[in-house]
């Protein structure tokens, strides 16, 4: 295996929205930047084909008082996550968000509709609208270009597999080339993790189609796993979310739908909308993702997204928004099937469980490990969380590195050798299971033991079984080529995170959100305002309750 | 299963191979028709279709992904 060493000030792991913004900002401030991206930066990540909604605070639209905006925002969508982040992070985010909007506009991402800021979707009628409608189809090429022209070095087809250093600070990372037999050793004074949402922990609704999901298959939470292994704090791994949308064809895009969720008798299934509305999509699909599944299992379904009755202008707007949100494939499929949204209600369904565990991050995008920064879905959510905290992280990393000496290569040798051995083990085995077998075993273990209903006995049995499977993964799984090797390394990360899901779920002795315990069916008020932090101590995950930072 | 390459139109430029983040075309050789090695992980992002200079790629929809409607 060839080994290549790359020296830099800031290593950005993941060439997504967050990573690119971190790179751009750090370059502006003079730091050397390398972006290591598992796929191809211009075309990778959940944002690759575009998005259409950017959460932000614009004084000229929302009024001059940010505190009033925040107060109203905390009454809206996903406020549970905002509450867990704490007021400092939320305030910093929203305060900075308009600057990011203006930068994006300057760089060529259309952030206005007909010359005006237009807020649409993800809001309840009568409440503050906080998502700016924008056209993000070309956001990845545009942001990649901004990074490259500032001199950021993009290394595509590189999967970073572990961080170097320890809980006292990062000193770099190790990566594998996803196509050639090459190991990369990054000597970096600081690292930014932006590897996005975690998929593949639970079986998706059509398990045989790995790629049929609203987030790319390659988003295996690598950043979170590496953060955990280097000793950083994570939180909320036991907390779950589900998404919902088109039945069978799993896509994102809630605010895009100008329609009403109706049952077979055309009755709205939620209480928020009775007629399609361009400015307010049917919030029932955000408030109660499981409504579609419940109707199905009760025999009351199907539930449809019904866009009948919308104007031609709204229909046009909807189709364009679908494309801006990266859903051209849906438009093509509708064409293939002869589906006309003005005439044909389309079925919606509930998608699979996801862990919404995140890396603990403060308002400076710092993790609990020195020199390690994060942003985007790793620590917040949505495009705006990625763009804003990527930017913030880049700024702080560029400042931080000024006082950090360059890494002593010799000190990394033993860690590098261990990782090299770990990778080679998958390559050198002659026979055994493959990555897909291991991933499936993981998925049904999580679904069966840490699924919709949990309990002490089930969680303990599940964790015990998981650890046995983990041994099999590390000792018997074979990578038959480079592509499979990358998949094996992703599954290693997924297993580490599954262990944290079980650890957190065992410790959280209550029911809250989609974490439901049959042995603790109530929500414990004593745990309000707290997060469950997990950290590696002596090689094992240890969970500890902590107040949300004020 | 996605994607499908029209052999008569494809010029083997390798753009789709460069674009695909999931490396669905892994193992394709320079100057040769791309191989669809891993259709099962296709994310249906349409970027290979968009970027193909010859319009030689079609994304197929697996039957299991067909959207029901009335």
Interface residues (C-beta under 8 A of the other chain):
Chain A: X38 X39 X40 X42 X43 X44 X45 X48 X49 X157 X178 X179 X206 X208 X209 X210 X211 X212 X213 X216 X217 X218 X246 X247 X248 X249 X250 X302 X304 X326 X328 X329 X332 X333 X334 X336 X337 X339 X344 X345 X346 X347 X481 X482 X483 X486
Chain B: X18 X19 X20 X21 X22 X23 X26 X27 X37 X38 X40 X41 X42 X43 X44 X45 X46 X47 X50 X51 X59 X61 X62 X64 X65 X66 X67 X68 X69 X70
